[in-house]
Structures are given as C-alpha cells and as structure tokens.
Amino acid sequence: MNSQNLQQSHNEPESSDVPPAAEKEIPLPTNNRLNNFINENYSEASIEEWNDWKWQIKNSITKTDRLNAVLGNKKNDTIINMPENHLPFRITPYFAYLLSTLEDNHPLYRTIIPTINELNHIKEETEDPLNEINMSPVPNIVHRYPDRALFLVTGFCSAYCRYCTRSHMVSKRTSITVSNSEWESGFKYIENNPNIRDVIVSGGDPLTLRDDQIEYILYRLRNIKHVEMIRIGTKVPVVMPMRITSNLMNIIKKYHPLYMSIHFTHPDELSVETQKACNMLADAGIPLGSQSVLLKGINDDVETFKELYRNLLKIRVKPYYLYSCDKIPGSYHFQATIDKGFEIIDGLRGHTSGYACPQFVVDTSKGKISLLPNFIKSIIETDGHKTYLFRNYNNQEYEHIEVI
C-alpha cells in the first residue's frame, strides 16, 4: 500500500466517493419497535441501509427541527439556535432509536443533546484544558509523554459528546477534512522520534474513516520499527455499532499488537448491537478497555458504574479509566467532585471483581494523575520499624509492620 492508494476526502461519505462494501454484513434481527421507528422516521430506508454505517452517517440528525420530529418531548432545554462556533450536535439514527426506547429525560439525552447549560461559562473553564495545542510539535500530533504520542487523524465524530475535551477542534471544517499531507507530517514525526513506542490513534473518531484510510494509517505505523503497539480511541461501537464489520476486522487484525479504548458512559448504552460489536472486536484478538467520564447527574453513583462495569466484562471490555470531567467551556453542569470519584472507587473495590475497577484519573496539562481513596489511616516510624495502619473495603483495620 502506498500514499497514492489513499483518496483524500471528507470523513462524511458522499454517494460519489464511497466504495462498494467488500462484503455484505448479515443484519441483526430486528424487532417491532425498531421497525416502527424506521417506518415513522426513515420510511424510505431498508433494513440493509439501516445496518450500513455510511447510511447512518449520511442520515445523522444535525438540525433541531429534525431532532424534535424524531425524539419529540423526551428531552428538555434543547438549544434551538446554536451559537456561532459552538460545538454542533450530531446523533446517528441508531443512537436516536436507542434514546427513543428510554424513559423521558433519561440521563443519556444530556450527554449527546446540547442544553442551555452549555451557555453558562465559569472562569475555571478553558478551551484546551489539557494544553494539547502547546504540546503539538507538528499538525495532529500531541507528544506529552516520553514514549507515546497521540495521533489525531480526524476531527469528525459520528456523535458529539457535550463534554468533549477536544470541543475546540472536533467538528471544525479545518479538522474534519482528512489531509494526506498532514498525516504525513505525523508519520514523519513519529519516524524521527525513536523513543515513541506507543501511538494512540484518536481524533475525532478514527473509526469514521473509510476502511482503506484506516488500513493506510495502520500500515504506515506498523512499518515504523520502534512503534511497538498501536491504540485506537473510539465511541463508534456505542453510537454506530454497525461500523464494526467483518471487513474492518480483517483489516485491523493484520496489525497486532493493537488495542482499543471505547468510550462508555452508562449501562443503557449496552444494546444488543453494541454487545455484538464488542464481541466482534474481541474475537479479532483486540484487547478492549473502557474509558468513562464521571458526569454529575448522569452516572455519578456506585450502582450505575457497578452495573456498567460488570456488563462490560461480559463482553470482554476491561474497565480502564474513569476520568474526572475536563473543564471545557460550558461544562460546569457536568462537573462531579473528586470526592464523588473516591466514593465510586471505594464502592467498587472489594465489592466487585478487581477487573471491574478502573483507575480514577484527573487528566491535566501535566499528564494524568491517578487517584485512590485513602486506604492508609496512619504511618508511625519507630527505631527499626515502620507501622502502617490500613483499612480494607469494609473499613476493617489491619496493621502492617516493616523492619527498616
């Protein structure tokens, strides 16, 4: 494969530039509720089209009147007129259907549909809270840690989370269009930095690219000798699970070791379709990890995360990170406290499988800071000894003595 094989195009497929699918997927079984939703809102669509990810992107909801027509009164406080340069909304028909099956004002509505709360800014909020712009030596590369680099291959997502840390760059026209020359500068930077052994391919969402584009990126990275592992960060299996096709799996599994971090927010995202997508990824030999953001009023309680993480393990997704919400403009209504994060980790550790306990982190301009509840009650040093007083998950005390 060479650069001439890669067509430069907008992420959002147009009928004129979408190549025919390499193979047809077997559609998931449908149900009457889904059939009724399609008939009411996409009456000209066949079930084959519904299960085509390119159709899902082309028919995504991006206008308020369309949103109201599809979801009616099941959400409150929607911004009718989006301010200029504000993060727009985009919802796939699939995810709109999932929302329609949930009760009115379900927490997931507020994760994907903008509300008037986004217009309330506080002084602690910044456009780029992780200072990624100043850690970008060439376009689309963020190099914060010595041995790994973040490669932002697109600014397009199939759905825009309202608390996105990269809201300053995703969805912007200058970043949606994928540029071979900008990718090339990224490849060259990684090639010229032999200390980079781990590349995280992110964006935007890299799984919104075409199969040939994804393969080109993986091919180039895998042929850099010092790159030992590749990671892909995505929410596509949650908001557009039909993108996980057999053809895509056949491409990705050629470039192992390859890992995938999937962004989950709530247990009600784990539909039959999403479970199938994750099982396909796992069957292709891809280790899967979940990344979640702690969101006030959305998932900020122990039982929600316990249910989410137990069910993720059933589909072979290891809970990896639980993030404190980054302070982007208009995110105050999402901000849960650090103490709330401690409470959740405390309520998981010892009360469910260790595999279901993620790292709780605050992502900062200085890197990720891992946090744990205080399991050390005291440390006493005497001549020749250091005595630790620990507490366990049930607040029982244990004395641990070291000879020094």
N, C-alpha and C positions, 0 to 999 in steps of 0.2 A: 504494500500500500504506500502511495506517496501523496504529496500535497495536491497534485493535480486531480486526485480522486475525490477530493473534498469540495463540494459545492458550497460557496458562501451564500447564506440565505438567512432570512429572519427565522427565529425559532418557531414562530407560529406558522404551521404548514398552510400553504395555499394549494388549491387543487392542481395548479400548473406545475408545482415543483415537488410534490410528494411522490416518491417512487412507489410502485406497486408493492404490496406486502410480499415478503418472501414465502410466507405460508399462512394459511388461514387458521385462526385460533378457533377452538371449539367453544362456543359461547357457554357461559354459566347458565344453569337452569334459571328460568325466570319465574316470577310469581305474579299473582293477580294485581297486587299493589303496584309493583313495578310496571306491569303492562298498562295499568290505568294511568300512571304518572306519565309514561311515554306518550300514550294516546292523547292525554289532555294538554301536554306541553310541547311535544315534538311529534306531532301526528304524522309527519311525512317520513319519519325515521324508522328504519327496520331494526330488528334486534341485532343484526350483524353490524349496522352502523353504530348503534349504541355501544357495542363492545369494541369499537375501533377507537384507539386513543387519539388519533388525528381528528376524528369527528368530534370527540369530546372537547378538544381544544378549540376547534373552529366554532363550536356552538356554546362556548362558555358564556356565562352571564356576566356582563360588564356594565350594564345600564340599570338605573334604579327602577324604571318602569317595568323592565323585564323581570327584575328581581321581585317586585311586588306582585306581578302576574303569576309567577311560579310559586312563591312562598307565602303570598297573602299576608295575613296579620300575625304570623307566627314569630315576628321579631319586632323590637321596639327601638325607637331613637335612631333610625337609619338616617345618615346624612343624605339629603336629597341632592344638593348641589355641592359636589366635591370641590374644595379649594384648589386653586391652580398649584401645580407641582406637588400636590398631596399624593400619597400612595393610593392608587386606584384600587378597586376591588375586582376580583376575578374569581368565579366559582364554577367548577365543572358541572355539567348536568348530573353526573353521577353523584357528586357531593351534595348538590341541591336535593336530589332524591333522598339521600341519606338524612339530610336535615328535615325533610318533609315527613319522615317516619317518626321523628322525635316529638316530644311534647312542646307546646308553645313556650317560647323563651328559654329553650334548653341552653345551657352554657356554651355549647359549640357554636351557636349562632354568633355570639360576640367575638369568637376567635377569628372569624372569616368575613363578617359583615361590619363595615365601619359604622360607628355611632358618634353622636355629638361629643362624647367624652374625648375623642381624638383631637378636638379643637382646644382642649384645656392643657396648656403647657406650663411647666414649672421650671425654675431656674436651674435645677439639678439635671435637667434633661439636655442631651446633646445629639446632634445629627449622627455623629460617628463615635459612639461611646467607647468602642474598642480601639480607637485611633488607628484604624486599618489604613487609612489614606497615607499616613506618615510612615507606615511600615511596608509600603508598596514600592519596591525598587524599580519595577517595570509594570506596565499595564497588566492588571488582572492577577498579579502575584502578591500575596501577603506573606512576608517572611518574618515571623516573630520569634520562633523557637529555633535553636541551632540546627536540629537535624530534620526538621519538617517544614513544608511550605504549603500554603493554601493557594489553589489554582481556581480562580473564579472564571469559569468558562462561558457563563451566560448571565444576563441579568433578568431572565424571564422565568416565571413560575406558572404552573397551571392553576395555582390558587395563591393569593397573597394573604399571609397571616398578618393580623393587625398589629402585632407586637414585634415584627421582624427587625432584627438588629441591623440589617442592611437595607432598611427602607429608604436610605439616602441614595442608593444606587439601583436597586431592583426596579423593574418596570420602566426605567428611563429609556428613551429611544436610543440614546448613545450606548447603552449597555445591552439592550435586547438583541440588537443585530450582532451576530457572531462574526468575528473577523479573523480570517486565517492569519493575517499579519500580526494581530495582537496575540493570538495563540502562539505564534512562532516566537515572539519575544519571551513568552513564558517558558516555552520549551528550552530556548537558548539559556535563559537564566538558570534553570534547573540543571541543565547540562554543564554549565560553567561553575556550579557550586557542588563539588563532590561530597560535602558534608550533609547534603539533603538526601536522606534515605527513605523518607515517607512523604508522599504527596496526597493531600486531601483535595479531591475534585469536587467543587461546590459551585455556588452561584448566588442568586438564582438557583434553579434546579437543573442539574445536568441531564436528568432523565427526560427532559422535554426536548432534548436534541434528537435528531434522527439517528437511526441505527448506525449509518455509515459515519456520522460525525463522532458518535461515542466510540466507535471502533478506532477511528483515526487518533483520537486523544489517547486511548489506552495503548494503542500500538506504539505511539511516539514515546510515551512514558516508560513502557516496559522495555524499550530499547535503549534507555539510559542506564548504563551499567550500575551506577551507585544507587538507583532507586530500588529499594528492596520491597516496598509494599505500596499499594495504592488504596485509597479510601474514597468512597463516593458518599456524599451527603445529600439526602433527598427526603421529600414528603410525598412523592408521587404514589407509592403504594397505598397511601391513606386517602388521597384526594382524587386519584385517577389510576386505580389498580389494574385496569385493562392495558396499561402501558407495559406491564410485565408479561412479555410474550415469550414463546419458545425461541423465536429467532434472537431476541435480545439476550436470553440466557445462553444461547450457543455462542454468542459473541463474547460476553463478559467472562465466561468460564475459561476462555483461552488465555486470560491474562492474570491468572492467580500468581502470588497471593493477593487477593482483592477482598476488601472488607466494605461493608455498607452500614452507614448510620442513618436510621429512619426516624423522622420527627413524629412522635405520637404525643397527643395532648390529653386524651380522655378515653376510657374504656369503650364508650359508644362508637368510637371510630373503627372498632374491630368487627367490621361486617364480614359476611361470608366471602365477598370479593377480596377484601384486604387480607384475610387469612389465607386465601388461595395464593395471592401474590407473594406473600412472605414465605409460604411453603415452597413455591417455585424457586425463589431466590436461595433458600436453604438447600433445596435439592440440587442446585447448581454448584454447591460447595462454597457459598459465600457466607462467611460468619457475619451475623447480623447483630447490631446493637441499637438500642433506642436512645434518643435524645429528647427530653421533655423540658418544657419551661414551666416553672411554678407560677401560676396565674391566679390572682385574687378573684374569688367568686366563680372560678372555672373548675379548678382541680385542687384547691388548697385544703385538702383534708386527707387523713391517713387512708380511709376506706377506699376513696377514689383511686389512689395510687396503688394500693394493695390489689384491688381488682384489676387495674390496668396491667400491672407487672406480672401477676400470676397468669393472666391470659396471654401476655406476650411470650412468656416462657413456653406455653403450649404450642406456639407456632415458631419456636426456636429463635426468638429475638431476646437477647440478653439486655436487661436494663443497664445502661452505661452511664449517662449523665442526667442529672436533674439540675437545670440551670435556674439561678435567680434571674428574673426578668431584667433585661438590659434597659437602661433609662433612655429610650429614644423619645423624641418629642411626641406628646400626647399619650404616653403610656402609663401615667400615674394611676389610672383606674385598674390597671393590671398588676400593680406592684404589691406583692405579698412580702411580709417581713422575713428577715433572715431567721428570726426565732421560729416563724412558721415552718421554714425549711428544716430546722433542727427537730421540730415536733414531728414532722413527717418521717424523717430518717429514724428518729427514736422509735416511732410507732411501727416501723418496718423491721429494723434489725432485731433479730431474736424472735420476732412474731411471724415471720415468713421465711422462706428459703433465702439463704445468702445470695443465691443467683438473682433474686428479685430485689436486691438492694443496690441502687445505683450510687455513684459518687454525687454528692451535693456540691455544686461549684458556683462561685461568682466569677464570671468572665470579666476581666478588666483590661485596661490598656497595657498592663504589665504582665498579662497572661492569666491563666485560670488559677483560682485559689480554691483548693479543696477544703471543705468544712465538715466537721463532725460535731455532734453533741458532745458535751464534756463527760467522758466516761472515767476521768481521773478526779477523784474527790480531794486528794491531798498527796503531797510528796514530802517525806521527812528524811533528812540526812543526819546520820549519827556516825560515830567513829567506825569506819569499815563497813557500814551498811547504808543502803538507801531503801526506804519503805514506801511503796506505792499503795494507796487505798483506792481500789477500783470499785465501780458499780456495774452491775450487769443490766440486761434488758428489763429485768423485773425490779430494778433498784436494790437488789441484794448486794451487800458489800463483800469485797474479797481483798485480803491483804497479801501483797506480793513483795517479797524481800529479796534484794540483790546484795551480794557481797562485793564490795568495791575496794 
